[in-house]
């Protein structure tokens, strides 16, 4: 059930709007396989942060995860909820709000927090990562899916350049520089062809 706060004070992160469904599906034809490669498994409690219309949320549900999706767009969140209900997953929970305040909207602890195709647009990395840290269990992890730092004209889908501006893209090293100061240590990096990587972060002991 979608959490019903008043309309949040939410400014979407730059260049992170939900793309057209045709090319998004062409880019991610096997979201279930992507979630498996990133180490998600049945029984995990996972937050899909900035979940959009629920492409990866639904894949996580199909894996047997307990999923809570959060997004600042009421319409997209409704689409995610309806997709989950149509697929037979009424147990998923949906939260309308600002990603930087996720620890006020979702009760800890959680096993994993996924932020896919959005981290490049974060305006306050420290605030976001501290919220993530407060929500994770001691053995929890943050999983970030990013576009590789390649020129936008090289990342084409269905014949057109796709993804954020070239200057907004982050290498795995640049991503780590933004996450680790908030109490994380870098873990595995998984190549997600053709244009993405998944980077894991664990709580620093």
N, C-alpha and C positions, 0 to 999 in steps of 0.2 A: 504494500500500500504506500502511495506517495505521501511523504511527510508534508503537512499543509501549512507551512509558515506563510506570513504575508510575503508579498513579492520582495525578494532579497535585493539589497544594494549590491548589484553585481555588474562589474565591467568585464566583459569577456576578454580573455587573454588575446593579444594581437595575433592575427593570422591563424586562428584555431577554430574557425567556424566549421560546422559539419558540411563536408563536400557533397557534390552531386552523387547520388546513389550509384549511377552506372559505373563511373570510373572508380569509385570507392570499392565496389564489389570486384571490379577487374583487378584492382591492386591487391585486395585481400580475398582471394577466392576460397581460402581454407582457414578461416579464423580459428577453428577448433585445433587444427594442426599447429598453428602459431602458439596458441595457449599451452599446448602440450610441450612444445619446444622450450617454452619459457619456464617450465617446471611446475605449472599448476596441476593440481590433482584433486580427486574426490575427497570431500571432508574438510577442505580448507575454507576458512572464512576470508573472503576477498572483497576489497572495496575497489570498484572500477571508477576511478576519479576522472571527472569530465567525460562521462560515459557516452554522451551524445545520444544517438538513437539505439544504442545497445548492441552493436555488432559484436564486440568482444564480451559483453555481459552475457549474452545468450550462449556464446561458446563456453564460457566458464560454467554456466548452469548445466549445460550438456555434459560437462566433465564431472559433475557432481559436487561442485563448489557451492558454498553458501554465499550468495552475492548480494552486496549492497551497492547500488549505483548512485552516483551524485553528479549533478550537472546544474548549471545556472540557467538553462533554457527550458522553460516549462513545456513547450511544445515537443522538443526532442525527448525530454524525459518521459512524457506521455507516450511517445512512440516506443520507447524502450520497454515501458511497462506493458503496453498492449502486445508487443512482440513476445514478451516472456509469458504472458497469460495465454496467448494463442498457442504457444509451444508446450503449455502444460506445466508452467513453473510459477504458481501463485505465491510461493514462499519468498521470492525475491523481494527486496525492499528498495525503495527509491526515495531519494532525498533531493529537494530543491534548495540550492544554496551556493555559496561561494566556496570554491575549492580551498581557499586559504583558511577557512573556518571549519574544515571537515571534522576536527576533533570535538567541536561543539555540537555537531549534528549526528555523529555516529559514536556509539559506545565502544570503548576498548575492552579487551584487546582484539586485534585482527591479525591474521597470519600473513597476509600480503596486501599491498596497495599497488594497483596498476595505474599508470598514467601514460596513455598512448597517444602519440601524435599531437601533444599539447605542450610539453615541457619547454619547447623553444620559445613559447610566448609568455612564459611566466614573468611577471614584473617584479616580484619580491621572492626570490628563491629561498632566502633564509626563513621568512614567515611560513611559506608552504612546507618546507622540509621539517621545520620544528613541529608543525601540526601533524605531519606524517609520523614523526618520531614518537609523539605522545600517544598516538593511536595504536602503534604496533606492539605485538607481544615481544618479549625479550629475544625470541628466535625468529622474529618476523623479518620481512624484507620488502623493500621498495623496488618495483620493476618499472623501468622507463623504456618505452619504445620511441625511438627518435628517427627522423630522417637523417641519413648520412649527410655530412657536410660537403655535398657536391653541388656544382652550379645547377640552378633550377632548370635550365634548358636541357640538362642531361637526364633529368628524372621525368620521363614522359610516360603517360598512361593514355591509351586510346589515341595516340598521336599528338597529344598536347602536353606542354610542361605542367607539372603538378607539384603541389606542396608549397611550403613557406618560401619566402624570399631567400636567396642564397646567403645573404648576410645574417640571417636569423638562425641558420642551422648550426648544430653543435657536434663536434667530435666527441667520442667517448671520454677523452681526457678533459675536454671543456665541461662536459656534463658532470664528471666527478669533481671538478673544481668548484662547482656550484652546490653539490650535494654534501660532500664529505665534511665541510666545516660545521655542519649541524649535528654531528655525532654519528656519522655513517662511515663504513669502509666499503670500498669497491669490491664487488664479487665478479661473477662470470659475465662475459659479453657473448651474446648469441647473434650470429649473422642471420638477418631476415631478408632474404632476397625478394625483390631486386634492389630496394633502395633504403632499407631500414636496418637498424640493429636494436637488440634488447639488452639493456644493461641492468645488472642486479646490484643492489646495495643492502648490506646488512648493518645492524646496529653495532657500533664500535664497542668492544668490551672494555 
